[in-house]
Amino acid sequence: MNRRTASLMISLATAAFSGAILLAPAVAQAQSSAADTQAEKFRLTEEMKRLAQRNAWPGVEAKYEELLSLKVPLDFDTHRLAAQSAKYLGKTYEVYQRLERAFEVKADPDVKSEKEQIDSKYGRVKLVGNERWEVTLRRPSMPFAPDERKSVEYAIMVAKESGGFTGMLPVGHYIIGAEDAKNTREFDVKTGPDFQEIEITHDLVTSSEGLIVYHGPVAFAGYAFTATPAPTSAVLTADGSKMQAEPATKRGSGVAAEVGYELGFTRLFAVAVTFDYRDLFESQDQFHGYTGALYGLLRPGNLRIGVAGIYGRWGGQGSGVYTVFNNGQGPSYQRKDIIFDGQSWAGGAKLSVGYGLLDFDPLQGVVELGGSWQTDGSRNFFSGGIRVGIVPKVPRFHE
């Protein structure tokens, strides 16, 4: 082996060793994450079983959806239990989907037979409406079999609450529209693998929501940290004749409170008008802020994301002014002893991200993180903190 070959082999070995060291934490983290996922899968599976023993089928549904969100393989019994849960609630299409998943895990003849029975008695239907509408779905002659009756009742409920329906219905004759409605639409459900799509027009709607989908009060309280750096250049009086004594850099913590009202134009987008108070205490110095805000809000699921334009007054009292204020004095001039007392009007922006944890229908308890920035043209005010509060609960249909 010549010197060049030996040098190359040493370099490759060093690189491989270094790569192994660098990859080790990532591998360990991946293994830890996989273990956590398996533990969560076991916990949710056991909770499904316990809830099923108490006939708490909505709870079984919720745990099964959480299991699906883990994106890990589930066993045959879990899919079968989920199919049983959907059957008790009248969700026939979900029954069929879960039987298919179970059959993929194990080709059980009983599962195949159950799927064939559903295919022979039910058809696939998609009623396309609008979530703002209340749609009346009727079947003049209700089926006698309990499972089929539950399936029809479930579809009626979904159409009324969500303005449409996608799923499976027992073969038969159906009507869209109330009994005393001027306009109705009739259709027949037939067996087959394809969805029969029916568009619901506004003239078939029993009632519809107006411009405002939901509304309610907003109230928060919590902790805030505020900092206001000193201006970087001299601040003059309005007529420009002399220099003003601006406070030095101040920072400190205090309380924050906000009240207002929220209007939801859809189940995703809303606006809110609020008024808030924040303060800052540093030794003997103190600042108090009073701010109005106009929010644009996004409400996906339990999240509440807000962006606002803000404007308000900051007032402060204390001692110590910024370094550029010296009035021609020498280096021994004690700026820290100069008293300040004044106010400033400042505009800016605010960002908040909250999550709903508790339901107090029609309100929701949330915890929120937020931050804001304001300026009067020469001085900035930065605030951030955490708080808890109540906001309107967005009315959503949950199957």
FENURCOR-V132574 format. One line per field, one symbol per residue. phi: phi as a letter, one per 20 degrees, with the letter a starting at -180 (. if undefined). burial: 1 if it has 24 or more other ideal C-beta (glycine too) atoms within 12 Angstrom, else 0. A space follows every 10 residues. Layout:
BEGIN
phi->???
burial->???
END
This chain:
BEGIN
phi->.effffffff ffffffffff fffgffffff ffffffffff fffffffgff fffelefgff gfffffffff lcfdegffff ffffffffen efffgfffff fffffbfeff fffffffffe dccecceecb feeddedccg dffefgffff ffffffffff ecmaacrdcf gqdccdpffe ffdccdbdec fqeeeeecee effeefbbfe feebarfcbc brdcdcccff gebfdefgem ebeeeeffgc brdadcbbcr bdceebfddb cbdccccccc ccleebccdc cebdedcdcf lefcdcccec baddcbbrco dfffeclmff fefeffefec aabbdcdrbb cbcccfdcdc hedcecdbdb bbccbdoccd cdcbrcbcac cfeffcedf
burial->0000000000 0000000000 0000000000 0000000000 1001101110 1100001001 1011011001 0001000111 1111111111 1111111111 1110000000 1001100110 1111111011 1111111110 0010001101 1111111111 1111111111 1101111000 0001101010 0000010101 0001110000 0011111111 0111111101 1000100000 0001111111 1101111101 1111001011 1111111111 0100111111 1111111110 0001111111 1111110101 1110100000 0000100001 0001011111 1111010000 0001111111 1111010111 1111111111 111110001
END
